[in-house]
Each structure stands twice: as C-alpha cells, then as structure tokens.
C-alpha cells in the first residue's frame, strides 16, 4: 500500500509520460533489442572468442567442439529474437524470420575472421605492454575489466570486413 505522497509522485510521473516533448520511447521500445539479451549475447561471444576465460573451464580439449556447437546454437537462439524485434516483427512473420536467419548466417560466418582479428590485436597489446606477462593476462584484463589499452572495445568496435 502506498502513502499519499508516493501515490502523488506516481501520478505526476505518469503525467509526464503523456506530455508532448517528453522522452518517451514506449512505442519504439517494442522494436529495440533487449539490453539484457544483448549483454548475454556479448558474454557468449567472448566465450566463443576466448574459451575458458569466462570461468567455464572445459573438462578436456575434446569437449571444445561440442561446447562450441552448443554456444553457437545458444547464441543464435538468443540473437534471433532480438533481430526480429529490430526488424519490427514480434512475433516474426515468415519474411522476418527468413531475414533474421540470413542476418544470423552472415554474422556467424564472420566469427572466425573476428577471432583472428582479435588475436592480432591481443598480440599487438602484448607486444606494446612491457608489464604484461602473458597473452592470457591481456585477455583476462580485457575480459574482466574491459580497460586494457587497445582492447576495451575490441569485441564490438572492429569490422572484420575491413582488413585487420
């Protein structure tokens, strides 16, 4: 149960939502990807790029193929809904579903190029950081804090279609 002051605050806040010139994206929000879903997708991508660096140690190297396939399937499922939302169709019609699948296929086909590019950047960061003891340290710093010079936005800022 709310007291009168809280009820008044809620009423006034709701009134601002309907006022002209307000910052209201309720209609647009229906076509925006979920921030939480995208953050989860980014975490899954980093697990694909750097297996074992997100506290999901593999039991053995033989597990890598199955683990990678599972991560790809999970990533595709997570991203497909967000792509459909971005295309303006939830639930998706057949055309939107096909377009989302096309986008996902292209995206997935670029992941090996992205991984190669990231390794090039990690090598450059390692060579440029006299305090770094290993490549693993460079990856861990970028992964855990996202603040290693040269790697902080690496996973999301580079375009694999434009040379390494």
Helices and strands as residue ranges (DSSP letters): H 4-18, H 26-29, H 35-49, G 61-63, H 64-86, H 94-127, H 135-144, H 154-157
